Amino acid sequence: MSWNDENVKKLKELWDQGLPTAQIGKLLGFTKNAVVGKAHRIGLERRPSPIRRTAIKPDRKKARSPVMPKLNFENKVDEQPEINKEKKSFQPVLKNYLETNNFRSCEWPEGHPDEVDFHYCGKERFEDKPYCLEHCAIAYVIPEKEEVKINPNNKVA
């Protein structure tokens, strides 16, 4: 079906009524895209996208800096004993697990990273491997060669 003067006239009327493009297309026997294309070509007023109209973008600045409410027990600083004041000045020791004193030391982890006594092996590395000889034996498995079986008839199996 092609656009004729009668269809264009109906398109303009329905467009002015504010009907959705899909509904206009069904009434006129065209696709939604055909209606949008014809409306654009004949210069009808543009409509805001229904997707953009309903979408509300969050304010990123508010999402980054939440407001923390002040609680009642935080105001009672004078009533707390001196023991709590010492705890406030306590700073935990932060370890840099990736930094080692010796560049050529074994990087085999010993213990769990969440534990206080976690550390790396620290022994001398073996050749160009990241581990010492002892830990290379654990980390790298050398596949064993298959033994050649000889049949009693001197044929290789």
N, C-alpha and C positions, 0 to 999 in steps of 0.2 A: 504494500500500500504506500502510496506516495503522498507528500504534503500538497494539499490544494488550498485555495483561498478559504474554503469553508472550515477545513481542519485548523488552519492557522487562526481563524477568527474564534473558534471554540477553545483553542489553546490559550489565547490571550484572555478570554473570559474566565476560564478555570484557573489560570495563573493568578489573575487578579483576586480571585476568591481565596487564594492561599491553599489550594489543595496540594497534597504531596505529588511529586512527579510520577511516582509509580501509579497512583490512582488516576492521574490525568492520562497516563499511557494506556491503562486498561479501558477507560471510557472512550478514548479515541482510536484504540486498536494499534498502538505503537508501544515500543519498549520504553522503559524509563530513560535509558541513555539517549534514545531518539528524541524524546521530549526535551531533555536537558540540552542536547545539541541544537535543536531547532530554536529553543528559547534564547540560547546564546547568540545564534546567527541573526535572529530578528531583533536583538537588542532589548529583550525584556529585562526587568529589574532583577538583579542577582539576589539570591536568598542565602541566608547564613546556613552553614552546614549543620544538620541536626546532631551530628556527632560532636562538633566543636561547641555547639550551643549548650549541651548538657554536661560536658566534661568540665569539672572544676579542678584546676591545678592547685596542689598544695603549696603553701608558702614555704620555700626551702629554708629561709632564715629562721622561722619559728620551729621547724623540725630539727634544726641543728642545735638550737640552744633551748632546751626545755627549762621551764621555770620550776624550781624545786621549792615546795612549800616549807615554811619554817615550822618545825614541830615544837610543842610545848616543852619537852624535856631538854631541848637544846638551849633554851633561855635560862635554865637554872645552872649556871656555871659556878656560882659562889657556893652552892651546897655540896658540890662534888669534892671528895677527899683528894689529898695530894697525890695519891697513887695514880689516879686517872690522868693527872697532869703529866706525869712521867710517861705514861703510855702514849700521850699525844705527841711527844717529842721523839718517839721511837721511829726510826727509818729502817726498813728492811734492806738487807744487803742484796744488791742486784748484781747477778753474774752475767757476763757475756760469754755464753757457751761457744760461740763461734771463734772467739779470739783466744789464741794460745800463745804462751811465752816463746816456745820453740817452733819455728816454722816447719821443721822437718819432724814433727812428733806424730805419733800414732793417733788417729782420729776415732778409734773404737770407743763407743760410749759405754760407760760402766755405771749401772744404776738407772733409776728412772729420772727423767728431767724435772719432775715435780718435787723430787726429794732434795734435801739440803746437801747431802754428800755426793750428788751427781758430779761426775767428771769424765774426762777422756783419758785413755790409757797413758799417753805421753811418752812412750818408749820411742826409740829411733825407728823411722820408717824403713821398710824393706824395698830397696830399689826405687821404682817410680810409683809404687802402690801407696795408698793412703794409710795403710796399717803396718804394724810391726810384723815380724816373721811369724810369731805365735798366732796373731789374729788373722793373718793372710791364710794360714792353714785352715782356719774356721770359715772364712769368708769365700775363699775360692776353692772349688772342688775340681780336681783334675779327673777327667773321665778315664776309667781303666780301659786298656786295649783288650779287644776280644781275643781269646785264645783260639788258635786254629786247631780244630779237631781232626785227627787223622783216623780214617776207618781202617779196619784190619786189611782191607784190600789195597792199602796205600793210596787211597783216593782222598782228596781234600774235600771236606764237606762244606 
